[in-house]
């Protein structure tokens, strides 16, 4: 039988990358400041606070010429 299947691909972060998370408790704009084997460190562009989390994002699309951070 055939079914519709949703496929998730883990995001491969790059240091210096500007990202936007569009949902969940970490939603908002972030800058990738460090990438480890299992952890990623993100910095808020407004407060400059940094947080280290286990990988949790999945890539959906890449936009060109986007305003970042949003609302600036």
NORQUICOR-V465810 format. One line per field, one symbol per residue. psi: psi as a letter, one per 20 degrees, with the letter a starting at -180 (. if undefined). A space follows every 10 residues. Layout:
# NORQUICOR-V465810
psi->???
This chain:
# NORQUICOR-V465810
psi->qqqppppppp poqppipprp plraijqaqq poiqpahiqp pqppigijqq ppqqpiqppg rpqqlqppqp j.
